[in-house]
């Protein structure tokens, strides 16, 4: 096992943690990062935005989560290093003739030896050190460098989160590429997430973070930049400890969130998984993953993750609270609304740190110094102050003749600030969503097919499509059958809101569609666990190893993948059943029309082929 720091001048910091009992801050670099303003602001960023409006105790901050991820990533790596056979003059290949796993090297120890040697090679190419893995002291130095780098990366993996975490990120992403150069936009697209791009930006440019990282900066960036296109990279192997199907990130938030929403969630034996972690050479590179000895705990781990998503993260009201924050940020950053003069001046003055335009671009290159010096203010507390002041300025100015987008903004502000009920969910439970698919989506699909046939005859694929095996997922047709289904959902929302404004009796309502999806694990990725077979090591597909997990992976396909809310734009009106039925019918009709356009469907046969392909994907 890699040793703790020997520098007696540095006393490690011990933090008492709700989940892991004690988290040790071992190295000076970690202490210095934690003391930066940017990292301290994570105390004021809730990991789940306004989920506490539904689950009052769910107040996990990015600060405590980051410490927990560092702790678990370190424990996983140390579990692997426990199998280090140590330097030896005997070549590792000598054990290839021993299939019983005995002798100087077992299979696991051999792979650990290969991994440490490759770490020495690839780390030396970046930090310029010369490592000899056959020398005991230098071998320990390799392990120490790997350990310190992984701990720093784990600690910083969420440093780029903005206020309200993913909910805030959703509101900013619509504006994120308006000012980027081609090369910057390409980098942003490679990461695919706003907070990951901003993490890289801060590590490369924020003076306090760079000063704290010192010589470890290029090594941490090497892990951050590693991708699946570099399977041979040990930095990609280390990244997967924090970002994979079974990793330190998920390992921490499942335990941490579960403890705050109720004891029936998130409970599993994390130590069993850690103790069974090994490094596996799959030919192109290395994976660090648990063995089949922990299969029963992996089943619990992945099923608990599913339960948290189904009952907590994708609870209809939690989804609405996240959507409300994202929609608010997007509206406030938009240049399409004619705000009252006072509001316009306030937004220009106070949202400069967020507004993305070539003239004042603190979040990106043109005015980066401002953000790098003051960006730590961008947290939940700061944004609540902005929301309160905007509401104070807007509320007296709004009446029935005001622009519908301004009235919509005021209603969302009332929800975010006061938790006032302003929206009605058109479906809440799976049974509601099944009825939506049965009563609205399927009839729209059938009617569209009839028009394609040019007759009033029955839709040819009716029996196959609405068979008992597939009926629950009919409502997901809009997001599942079409590439980039979330973009299509947004177009449905925009069309219907325009339509509602033109109907006098419905013009006082606005539609908010909230798409979401999640994958419990990638059933096509074997890199989840390994098994021993006759002295060799293989990687079985996890869903084949466990019928339970195969069922769980399949189950999320039938869950609702989006919610629909009617926002009342005034205090004295609520949506009756008539308008709710109208909106659901139009969601289905417009959605099927857009599906048909997106898939170039011109005949009933095209519909049948598209449905068959969709069903085949579901089976896989």
Beta strands, then each sheet from edge to edge (+ up, - down):
strand 1: 13-17
strand 2: 21-25
strand 3: 277-281
strand 4: 286-291
strand 5: 423-425
strand 6: 509-515
strand 7: 529-533
strand 8: 536-538
strand 9: 562-568
sheet 1: 1+ 2-
sheet 2: 3+ 4- 7- 8+
sheet 3: 5+ 9- 6+
end
